[in-house]
Amino acid sequence: DITGPVNIQFVAKGTDVMCIETNVRASRSFPFVSKTMGVDFIEAATKAIIGQPTDDMNLPDLTTRDRPSQFVGVKAPMFSFTR
């Protein structure tokens, strides 16, 4: 079973569909969100995976939308070609 945020690439031909690659979204999104929120979500995920508590990490509450008040974080795509 795969759970959590992932990027999946499929290839399709006719009615056949195959997954050719699956990557955890932690590669770019999690470090960005961690820096914006001031919380190490990679450390939190690692602790959760190995069964250690995260009580000491001051993680944001999932029922509220706590955001930094002094700035906004913007993630924009960067392409190596002009459109």
RANORKA-V674559 format. One record per pair of residues at least 24 apart in sequence whose ideal C-beta (glycine too) atoms are under 7 Angstrom apart, sorted by the first residue. I is the first residue (numbers start at 1). J is the second residue. If there is no record, write none. Layout:
((I	J) (I	J))
This chain:
((32	73) (32	75) (36	68) (36	73) (37	68))
